[in-house]
Amino acid sequence: MSTEPIAKVMVIDDSQTIRRTAETLLAREGYQVSTAQDGFEALAKIADDPPDLIFIDIMMPRLDGYQACALIKGNPRFAKTPVIMLSSKDGLFDRARGRIVGSDEYLTKPFTKDELLGAVRAHTKK
């Protein structure tokens, strides 16, 4: 059996609970997971070790999810990296704004294990 991870996934959220939950669920399925607690920390980590997929919370201090997503998608090196927005609000406006900055999908928190893994599988098919 290969020990190579299925894919590298980054979870960016200022909530330690969300980061830990997502990390546990994904690692159990064989994904390599990195986490960041805000957009600035994430941008540095993405540059050092580019993930195959990024989950990013919308509401964060310093650099919110929309701003971080726009910066990620604006960089030619990461423009094709799927970004999935995470939010506790399930509003049409938030979804539309996520699309405008280039997000590929939108998950509402709290998400289920199936929603999380389904989103990862949909966006990491090689």
N, C-alpha and C positions, 0 to 999 in steps of 0.2 A: 504494500500500500504506500502511496506517495505521501510524503510529509509536506509537500508544497501546498501553501494555502490556496484555496479556491480563488480568492480575490482579496485585495487589500481595501478595507473600508475605513473611512474616517468618520467619527461622530463628534460634532461640534455642538456643545450645549452647555450653558452655565449651570445647569442642574446636575449635580454629581449623581443623583438617583437615575436620571435618564441616561447619562453616559454609562454608568455601571450596568444598568439593565440591558441596554443595547449591546454593550461589549460582551456580556455574559451570553446572551442569546446568539450572537453572531459567532463568537469563538467556539461555542459548542457545535456549531454547524461546519466548522473548519475554516472560517474566515480569519484573516489576520486583521486585527482591529487597532487603530490608533485613535486617541481622543484629544480634544482640546476644549478649554472652557470658554474661549471667546475667539472672535474672528482674527485678531492679531496673532495669537498663539497658533491658530490653525494655519494661517498663511505661511508662517515660518516652517511649520512641520510639512506642509504640502510641498514646499520648495525642496526640502531635504529628502523627502521620501514620498513621491507622488502616489496617492491612492487611486484605485480603480473606480471608486464611488465615494461620494461625500453626502452625509446627512448633516443638515445645518439648521439649528433653531433660529427662528425669526427674532424673538425678543431676547437680546443679549446686551450687556453693558458695552461701552466703548465703540464697538463696531457691530451693528446688528446683522442679521442673516441676509437681508436684502443687499446691504453694502458689501458684505463678504462674498456673496454669490456673484455680484456684478464684477468684483475684482478678480475672482477666480475665472469666470467666463471671459473676461476681458483680456486674459493672458493667453496668447496663442498656444503656449505649452499645455495649458489645462482646459482650453475651450471645449474639448470633446469629453471631458470628465463629467459623468452624470452627477447632478446636484439635486438632492431631494430635500425640500424644505420641511421643517418640523414646526408645528404650531399648536397651541392649545385652542386657538380660534379657528373655526371652520367657516370662514366667511368668503364670499365671492371676491370681495375686494382684495383680501390677502392672497388668494389663489392667483388672481389676475396680476397683482404686483409681482408675485413670485415668477410668473411667466415672463413678464417684462424684463426682469433682470437675468433671465436665462435658465431658471430652474427647470428640471425635467419632470418633477413630480412633487406632490404635496401630501404629507401624512399628518393626520391630526393626532395630537397626544391626548390621552394615553393611547399608544398604538398596541396592537396585539402582536404576539410572536409571528403569526401568519402574515399580518400586514407588513411587518418589518422584513421578514425573509422573502415574501413575495416581491416587494419592491427591489430588494437586492438582486434576486434572481432575474427579474425583468430587465435590469440595467447592467448586468455583468456577463451576459451571454457573450462568449467570445465568437 
